[in-house]
Amino acid sequence: MESVLLEAPAGIEALLAWDPSVSVHDHRRILARKLVAERLGLEEKEVRVEREAPRQFGYHTQLIASNRDGDAEIPLTIKTASFRAATVVAIGDPAVPMGIDIRDVHPEDTDLRTMRRHSHLPNEDDVEALLTHWVQVQAVLEADGRGVRVAPEHVKLDTGRHRGWVPDRRVVYSL
């Protein structure tokens, strides 16, 4: 499986991979293991990546990295996003809020309607700009951590779209 290193803010490493013969869950583990090993200067076989146990019904579990024996957790946050056969995995310091998103460059009409309804861009017919905006908004929402409790139209992006925030919080995220 081939992967591509993505551009990311300082302190975050991210990979994208696409392979329809590999399951989404395997994509996530393989990419996470590769990123963690590279960051720590280890061989991939020295890193174990597992999904944490669910805490309650509806809880979205995260991937966690540990040493090969699984008895020493590696203090890194692992975030994942998948769409069809494509998967993005990012790692970073647990103290730094992080969010990622991935979308099809040819979205369905229903997805476009949702994006247009919430984005309020001057030219909503520019699908590339709309997609870029939507992915950034979704990444800010994920980093914020409140999910669907915050409406996408509440997310603000600076004019260069290099930073994003939710006005009721004092946190600004690099995009």
GINOR-V870331 format. One line per field, one symbol per residue. ss: DSSP state (2 for helix, 1 for strand, 0 for the rest). burial: b if it has 16 or more other ideal C-beta (glycine too) atoms within 10 Angstrom, else e. A space follows every 50 residues. Layout:
ss->???
burial->???
This chain:
ss->00111100000011111100000222222222222222220002221111 10000000000011111000001000111111100111111100000000 00000000222222222220000000222222222222222222002220 0222111000001111000001110
burial->eebeeeebeeebbbbbbeeeeeeeeebbbbbbbbbbbeeeeeeeeebbbe eeeeeeeeeeeebbbeeeeeeeebebbbbbbbeeebbbbbbbeeeebbbb bbbeeebeeeebeebeeebeeeeeeeeeebbbbbbbbbbbbbbbeeeeeb ebeebebeeeeebbbbeeeeeebeb
